[in-house]
Amino acid sequence: MSSSGSRRRFPLAAVLRVRRVQEDTARAQVIQAQQARGAADADVSRRDGVLAARQATIEKHPNASAFTAVLAARVALAAEAGVARQRRAEADTQVGQAVSAWAEARARVRAVEQLEQRHREALAEADARAEAAEADDLSGAKAARRSRETPH
């Protein structure tokens, strides 16, 4: 590759590709965390529904042993619902962490993209200067030719 061609290539192109892959990975982790949170939300809703249904059945048991058995089952369900809420809170934390990681990855991509933009602008300016210099050379050569052709 010529030195002109290598000068035109963005020197951090490989870094930019890696950073974009990292951003894509972080975005996928956000989606995965959101799905896990959705599943945890559904689990909490299901368990809360079962718990509410058990509350209604407590009042329908006339004897103490049946009442105690239903109450014990309700306590166990309440404990399971509490565990499900804890999992949902952990899932919320995971979503927050994943979104933060994605934002950081996006910022790293954006920083290299800005460098790439500056590189393109610098190349465009260099091309414009080269074209202007070439135009100056051509007009200077024409003027020199005319001055040689015209008698003094």
NURO-308876 format. One record per residue (C-alpha): x, y, z. Coordinates in pm, 1 decimal. Layout:
// residues N
<<X,Y,Z>>,
...
// end
This chain:
// residues 152
<<0.0,0.0,0.0>>,
<<133.1,343.0,-83.2>>,
<<205.5,598.7,184.7>>,
<<-76.0,810.6,42.0>>,
<<-318.6,518.5,75.8>>,
<<-213.2,439.1,429.5>>,
<<-244.7,806.9,519.9>>,
<<-603.6,803.0,399.9>>,
<<-697.9,501.2,610.8>>,
<<-826.5,583.5,959.4>>,
<<-555.0,455.2,1191.6>>,
<<-802.3,357.2,1464.8>>,
<<-1039.6,164.8,1236.9>>,
<<-968.7,-164.7,1414.5>>,
<<-1026.4,-1.5,1753.9>>,
<<-1356.6,137.8,1628.6>>,
<<-1467.7,-206.7,1508.2>>,
<<-1381.5,-360.9,1847.2>>,
<<-1562.1,-84.2,2033.7>>,
<<-1871.5,-132.7,1816.6>>,
<<-1868.6,-505.8,1893.5>>,
<<-1839.4,-421.0,2264.1>>,
<<-2134.3,-184.2,2232.2>>,
<<-2341.1,-450.3,2054.8>>,
<<-2255.5,-698.3,2330.0>>,
<<-2354.1,-448.4,2598.6>>,
<<-2682.5,-378.6,2416.3>>,
<<-2754.4,-753.2,2404.1>>,
<<-2688.7,-774.5,2777.7>>,
<<-2941.0,-495.2,2836.0>>,
<<-3201.4,-688.2,2638.6>>,
<<-3122.3,-1006.0,2829.0>>,
<<-3146.0,-824.6,3164.5>>,
<<-3478.0,-667.7,3063.2>>,
<<-3613.3,-1009.8,2968.9>>,
<<-3503.6,-1148.2,3304.5>>,
<<-3673.1,-856.6,3479.0>>,
<<-3991.9,-922.6,3279.3>>,
<<-3985.3,-1286.4,3387.2>>,
<<-3930.1,-1178.8,3748.5>>,
<<-4222.7,-934.0,3723.2>>,
<<-4445.8,-1210.4,3588.3>>,
<<-4336.5,-1443.1,3869.8>>,
<<-4415.8,-1178.6,4133.5>>,
<<-4756.8,-1114.3,3977.9>>,
<<-4836.4,-1485.0,3964.7>>,
<<-4729.9,-1543.4,4324.1>>,
<<-4918.0,-1236.3,4446.4>>,
<<-5228.7,-1365.9,4268.8>>,
<<-5198.8,-1706.7,4435.0>>,
<<-5139.9,-1538.3,4770.2>>,
<<-5448.1,-1317.8,4729.5>>,
<<-5656.0,-1623.8,4638.5>>,
<<-5533.4,-1801.3,4953.1>>,
<<-5634.6,-1503.1,5164.0>>,
<<-5993.4,-1547.1,5047.2>>,
<<-5989.0,-1918.1,5137.6>>,
<<-5863.5,-1859.5,5493.6>>,
<<-6196.9,-1715.2,5595.2>>,
<<-6391.7,-2016.3,5458.1>>,
<<-6247.9,-2277.7,5699.0>>,
<<-6467.6,-2332.6,6004.4>>,
<<-6237.0,-2545.6,6221.1>>,
<<-5905.0,-2449.3,6373.4>>,
<<-5692.5,-2724.2,6216.8>>,
<<-5808.2,-2642.0,5864.1>>,
<<-5758.1,-2274.0,5934.7>>,
<<-5406.8,-2341.2,6067.9>>,
<<-5315.2,-2551.6,5763.9>>,
<<-5436.6,-2284.3,5522.4>>,
<<-5258.8,-2016.5,5724.6>>,
<<-4931.9,-2216.2,5717.2>>,
<<-4966.1,-2257.1,5341.3>>,
<<-5027.3,-1884.7,5309.0>>,
<<-4716.3,-1805.2,5512.1>>,
<<-4512.2,-2031.9,5284.2>>,
<<-4660.3,-1862.6,4977.9>>,
<<-4585.0,-1521.9,5127.7>>,
<<-4223.6,-1626.9,5180.2>>,
<<-4202.5,-1744.7,4817.8>>,
<<-4355.6,-1415.7,4703.9>>,
<<-4094.1,-1231.8,4909.8>>,
<<-3817.6,-1429.9,4739.8>>,
<<-3972.7,-1349.3,4401.6>>,
<<-3976.5,-977.5,4489.3>>,
<<-3609.8,-1000.9,4588.6>>,
<<-3530.7,-1161.9,4252.5>>,
<<-3718.3,-881.1,4079.0>>,
<<-3517.7,-621.8,4274.2>>,
<<-3196.6,-799.6,4172.6>>,
<<-3318.5,-805.9,3812.1>>,
<<-3385.2,-430.1,3832.9>>,
<<-3029.6,-381.1,3957.2>>,
<<-2896.3,-594.0,3671.3>>,
<<-3090.3,-385.1,3419.0>>,
<<-2947.6,-66.3,3567.4>>,
<<-2594.7,-202.8,3555.9>>,
<<-2639.7,-328.4,3199.9>>,
<<-2776.5,7.4,3084.5>>,
<<-2481.4,184.5,3248.6>>,
<<-2234.8,-51.4,3081.5>>,
<<-2407.6,5.1,2747.5>>,
<<-2392.7,382.3,2792.0>>,
<<-2021.5,359.3,2871.3>>,
<<-1961.4,139.3,2566.7>>,
<<-2158.8,382.7,2350.1>>,
<<-1951.0,673.7,2481.6>>,
<<-1629.8,488.2,2392.8>>,
<<-1761.4,425.8,2041.0>>,
<<-1868.7,787.2,2006.8>>,
<<-1522.5,911.1,2110.2>>,
<<-1352.5,706.8,1838.3>>,
<<-1621.4,804.5,1586.6>>,
<<-1543.8,1169.4,1658.6>>,
<<-1175.2,1101.3,1593.7>>,
<<-1273.0,929.5,1270.0>>,
<<-1479.0,1233.5,1168.6>>,
<<-1185.8,1464.9,1241.8>>,
<<-963.4,1236.9,1032.8>>,
<<-1205.4,1258.0,738.9>>,
<<-1224.3,1636.7,775.4>>,
<<-845.0,1664.2,784.3>>,
<<-821.4,1452.4,469.2>>,
<<-1082.1,1668.6,297.2>>,
<<-889.9,1983.2,394.1>>,
<<-564.2,1831.7,268.8>>,
<<-732.6,1736.1,-58.0>>,
<<-870.8,2088.7,-95.1>>,
<<-526.7,2238.5,-28.4>>,
<<-367.7,2001.5,-280.1>>,
<<-628.6,2091.0,-542.5>>,
<<-576.4,2461.4,-474.2>>,
<<-199.5,2422.3,-502.5>>,
<<-240.0,2229.4,-826.3>>,
<<-471.8,2497.8,-961.8>>,
<<-218.5,2764.4,-861.0>>,
<<58.2,2569.7,-1033.6>>,
<<-149.5,2536.5,-1348.8>>,
<<-242.4,2904.9,-1356.3>>,
<<119.1,2999.3,-1286.1>>,
<<238.5,2776.4,-1570.4>>,
<<-18.5,2930.3,-1806.2>>,
<<88.3,3279.5,-1707.2>>,
<<454.3,3191.3,-1760.4>>,
<<375.1,3044.2,-2100.6>>,
<<182.2,3357.0,-2202.2>>,
<<463.0,3584.1,-2089.0>>,
<<712.6,3385.9,-2299.4>>,
<<482.2,3397.8,-2600.7>>,
<<415.2,3767.8,-2589.9>>,
<<693.3,4000.5,-2706.8>>,
<<821.8,4252.7,-2458.7>>,
// end
